[in-house]
Amino acid sequence: MGALAMTAFNSFLLVLAAMITVFAESAVSWPQSWLGTRLDFLPLVVVYAGLRSQASGLAVVIAFGSLGFDALSANPLGVKLIPLAIIGFLVHQYRELVVADDYWVQVLLGLGASLLAPALVWIELVSLGTNPLFGWGTLNQILVQGSVGALAAPLVFHLLDAINRRFSKTAPKECSFRSDREIKRGKL
């Protein structure tokens, strides 16, 4: 699909997708009991927004998504904002170099974002003076989040691309015949 020029409505759809993702992560508890960690798909939505939207739309997605996530979790309010901003704007900065429609690139972007987000949140919590737990269990949780993020990234990209195609306006196709062209009929 390539890099799209996102309209305000498409940015609204991305914000809505981020908020639905945050709500679904907090409302559905069975993955947490099975895998031992709360899954976080918000970095995948931020990576998609970084690749497909303008900087202003990306900033709105990051702000609403991170504040919504922090409001529904035990995190201090705003702690997820800086890590998602780092991930989103890093992807946005180099989006011209990324082949975003390739399956393996999406897997690698999902893996990187899903590993980097909790690591940056942990670093930020330590720098704020809190004492978050860190041990083998934490490393296991981060690796599970990275693996699930890598597997889910192509699905998230495909779903958001389908939503974008469904609700975006397409330019009308130009007629192949020019208006100043004259067709001559008759015998040769």
Number of C-alpha atoms within 10 A of each C-alpha: 8 10 14 11 10 17 14 13 13 20 22 15 17 27 24 15 18 26 20 15 19 24 15 13 20 16 10 11 13 10 12 13 9 9 14 13 18 19 21 20 22 26 30 29 26 29 28 25 29 26 26 23 24 18 16 11 22 25 22 16 30 31 19 16 29 26 21 20 26 17 14 14 13 8 14 13 15 15 19 25 19 17 23 28 21 16 23 26 20 14 21 22 12 11 16 12 8 14 14 20 15 10 15 14 16 26 20 17 24 30 23 19 30 29 21 19 24 21 16 18 18 21 13 16 17 13 10 11 8 11 10 10 10 9 7 9 12 16 12 14 18 21 16 19 25 24 17 19 29 24 16 18 28 23 16 18 21 14 12 18 15 12 15 18 13 10 11 13 10 8 6 6 6 7 7 6 8 8 7 6 7 8 5 6 6 4 4 3
